Amino acid sequence: MAESLRREIGKDGIRVTVIEPGAVSTEFTANMRDDVRLAVEQRLGEMEQLESEDIAAAMLDAVSQPPRVNVNILTLYPTQQA
């Protein structure tokens, strides 16, 4: 979908970037059932997750490129994420 959009509006100088973050430290699990929350926390283990600032910095880098440059996909994973 993003690629089709990029092709359609790119001629107007509008850039489209897909952001694909890995594990991000959020309050996502706060309202989950206990068993689900524990399973997620166990899967993540002690892995240092991305912070929102990490994603914001990558986004800023993408939109700071010259107008002739389109960053199609930003994939960000914590270093320890397999």
BALOBA-1460 file (C-alpha; in Angstrom, 3 decimals):
// residues 82
<rec num="1" residu="m" x="0.000" y="0.000" z="0.000"/>
<rec num="2" residu="a" x="2.753" y="2.440" z="0.946"/>
<rec num="3" residu="e" x="4.632" y="1.735" z="-2.278"/>
<rec num="4" residu="s" x="1.525" y="2.474" z="-4.354"/>
<rec num="5" residu="l" x="0.966" y="5.687" z="-2.408"/>
<rec num="6" residu="r" x="4.612" y="6.696" z="-2.853"/>
<rec num="7" residu="r" x="4.370" y="6.170" z="-6.616"/>
<rec num="8" residu="e" x="1.131" y="8.127" z="-6.804"/>
<rec num="9" residu="i" x="2.157" y="11.202" z="-4.808"/>
<rec num="10" residu="g" x="5.929" y="11.137" z="-5.271"/>
<rec num="11" residu="k" x="5.595" y="13.149" z="-8.462"/>
<rec num="12" residu="d" x="4.178" y="15.954" z="-6.293"/>
<rec num="13" residu="g" x="7.264" y="15.933" z="-4.082"/>
<rec num="14" residu="i" x="5.544" y="14.109" z="-1.234"/>
<rec num="15" residu="r" x="7.581" y="11.349" z="0.374"/>
<rec num="16" residu="v" x="6.246" y="8.217" z="2.056"/>
<rec num="17" residu="t" x="8.175" y="6.236" z="4.663"/>
<rec num="18" residu="v" x="7.102" y="3.008" z="6.341"/>
<rec num="19" residu="i" x="8.348" y="2.669" z="9.921"/>
<rec num="20" residu="e" x="8.795" y="-0.880" z="11.224"/>
<rec num="21" residu="p" x="9.893" y="-0.850" z="14.860"/>
<rec num="22" residu="g" x="10.863" y="-3.933" z="16.809"/>
<rec num="23" residu="a" x="10.264" y="-4.187" z="20.541"/>
<rec num="24" residu="v" x="9.568" y="-0.744" z="22.003"/>
<rec num="25" residu="s" x="9.360" y="0.107" z="25.683"/>
<rec num="26" residu="t" x="5.733" y="1.196" z="26.157"/>
<rec num="27" residu="e" x="2.826" y="0.705" z="28.543"/>
<rec num="28" residu="f" x="1.307" y="-1.706" z="26.009"/>
<rec num="29" residu="t" x="1.141" y="-4.592" z="28.488"/>
<rec num="30" residu="a" x="-0.325" y="-2.560" z="31.356"/>
<rec num="31" residu="n" x="-3.947" y="-3.484" z="30.604"/>
<rec num="32" residu="m" x="-3.409" y="-7.051" z="29.426"/>
<rec num="33" residu="r" x="-4.632" y="-10.083" z="31.314"/>
<rec num="34" residu="d" x="-1.973" y="-11.256" z="33.744"/>
<rec num="35" residu="d" x="-1.226" y="-14.474" z="31.844"/>
<rec num="36" residu="v" x="-0.801" y="-12.638" z="28.538"/>
<rec num="37" residu="r" x="1.304" y="-9.888" z="30.113"/>
<rec num="38" residu="l" x="3.573" y="-12.453" z="31.775"/>
<rec num="39" residu="a" x="4.007" y="-14.332" z="28.481"/>
<rec num="40" residu="v" x="4.998" y="-11.122" z="26.678"/>
<rec num="41" residu="e" x="7.371" y="-10.111" z="29.452"/>
<rec num="42" residu="q" x="8.918" y="-13.584" z="29.481"/>
<rec num="43" residu="r" x="9.439" y="-13.469" z="25.712"/>
<rec num="44" residu="l" x="11.162" y="-10.093" z="25.952"/>
<rec num="45" residu="g" x="13.255" y="-11.180" z="28.925"/>
<rec num="46" residu="e" x="15.972" y="-8.731" z="29.916"/>
<rec num="47" residu="m" x="16.317" y="-7.386" z="26.374"/>
<rec num="48" residu="e" x="16.868" y="-3.646" z="26.262"/>
<rec num="49" residu="q" x="13.965" y="-2.381" z="24.145"/>
<rec num="50" residu="l" x="13.852" y="0.655" z="21.894"/>
<rec num="51" residu="e" x="12.701" y="3.929" z="23.405"/>
<rec num="52" residu="s" x="10.342" y="6.325" z="21.646"/>
<rec num="53" residu="e" x="13.267" y="8.735" z="21.317"/>
<rec num="54" residu="d" x="15.151" y="6.159" z="19.219"/>
<rec num="55" residu="i" x="12.313" y="5.983" z="16.722"/>
<rec num="56" residu="a" x="11.854" y="9.760" z="16.707"/>
<rec num="57" residu="a" x="15.560" y="10.245" z="15.935"/>
<rec num="58" residu="a" x="15.372" y="7.821" z="12.997"/>
<rec num="59" residu="m" x="12.230" y="9.536" z="11.700"/>
<rec num="60" residu="l" x="13.899" y="12.932" z="11.955"/>
<rec num="61" residu="d" x="16.848" y="11.605" z="9.981"/>
<rec num="62" residu="a" x="14.494" y="10.280" z="7.280"/>
<rec num="63" residu="v" x="12.576" y="13.538" z="6.861"/>
<rec num="64" residu="s" x="15.787" y="15.595" z="6.983"/>
<rec num="65" residu="q" x="17.073" y="14.092" z="3.742"/>
<rec num="66" residu="p" x="17.238" y="16.286" z="0.641"/>
<rec num="67" residu="p" x="13.971" y="16.430" z="-1.341"/>
<rec num="68" residu="r" x="15.448" y="14.083" z="-3.958"/>
<rec num="69" residu="v" x="15.827" y="11.325" z="-1.319"/>
<rec num="70" residu="n" x="12.969" y="9.124" z="-0.120"/>
<rec num="71" residu="v" x="13.632" y="6.711" z="2.734"/>
<rec num="72" residu="n" x="11.227" y="3.929" z="1.789"/>
<rec num="73" residu="i" x="11.426" y="1.740" z="4.882"/>
<rec num="74" residu="l" x="12.863" y="2.327" z="8.347"/>
<rec num="75" residu="t" x="13.300" y="-0.962" z="10.186"/>
<rec num="76" residu="l" x="14.525" y="-0.526" z="13.736"/>
<rec num="77" residu="y" x="15.224" y="-3.400" z="16.114"/>
<rec num="78" residu="p" x="16.824" y="-3.462" z="19.525"/>
<rec num="79" residu="t" x="20.371" y="-4.765" z="19.157"/>
<rec num="80" residu="q" x="19.514" y="-7.864" z="21.208"/>
<rec num="81" residu="q" x="16.274" y="-8.693" z="19.371"/>
<rec num="82" residu="a" x="16.578" y="-11.867" z="17.307"/>
